[in-house]
Amino acid sequence: MNTIVSVKPVVVPAPGRGTDLAVRVTAPTTGTNLPVVLFSHGYGESLDGYAPLADHWAANGLVVVQPTHLDSRKLALPADDPRTPQIWKIRVEDLTRILDALDLIESVIPGTIDCGRVAVAGHSWGAQSAGMLLGARVDGDDFAMPDPRVKAGVLLAPAGKGGLVPFAAEHFAFMNPDFTTMTTPALIVAGDSDQSALTTRGPDWFTDAYFQSPSPKTLLTLFGGEHSLGGITGYNVTETTDESPDRVALIQRVSTAYLHSALNISAGTWPIEPDENGKLESK
């Protein structure tokens, strides 16, 4: 495990966004040609969240970049802000802006970055944002931003297709992804007890990204996992209803092995055997 350093805020140029794009960069204190993971947070979170994943990935040789999207509680954007209906698109643009600014990211860390080895990851709404760089779309919308610079993804509790309750259908109509065009390899992580209030469907809603997308994909199902998947949003976070250090440790171990394989860091670590807290399947 590497010693890590975290730098924030790093401001990425974002003309026309209306608010500076602030990111946190977490990286090993030594190393050259380091792979990069862009991490998109869930609704209301910020660059300060998800330490159990960001710190673990950085300690295992990855540069992790976490933006604060416009929906963050830290920014407190008013509901009547004209950008609000477009935040789901601006989120994806935030990730692309970071890809365009990897030289800036590199300037604040001790090592160097390998721009040819980039992955995206995200949780909940962030998983949908990250998935759009992998090729996913929103059903019935022409907006698409697949990015060939992204070689793999890790999607944690991504929203599924269809079944939205009336409130969600009115306010979050974009939460209806089309995964048939998501061709980039990805690991999907879902809890088998994740019952969302946004959908009439059950926990299987969060597995659509695996079953409805083209190969190659891998699905990690967490036994007893709810939407925070055991506590990935942070240490001692109050909204974690299914706190489980063992479950988080499994996600850390599996996701790190997956990223190492997908980004050609260490070929011998994948596939990996999950423990009694989950099961792994691939196609």
Buried (B, 14 or more C-beta within 10 A) or exposed (E): EBEBBBEBBBEBEBEEBEBEBBBBBBBBEEBEEBBBBBBBBBBBBBBBBBBBBBBBBBBBBBBBBBBBBBBBEEBEBEEEBEBBEBBBBBBBBBBBBBBEBBEBBBEEBBBEBBBEBBBBBBBBBBBBBBBBBBBBBBBEEEEEBBBEBBBBBBBBBBBBBEBBEEEBBEBBBBBBBBBBBBBBBBBBBBBBBBBBEBBEBEBEBBBBBBEBBBEEBBBBBBBBBBBBBBBBBBEEBEEBEBEBEEBBBBBBBBBBBBBBBBBEBEEEBBEBEBEEBBEBEEE
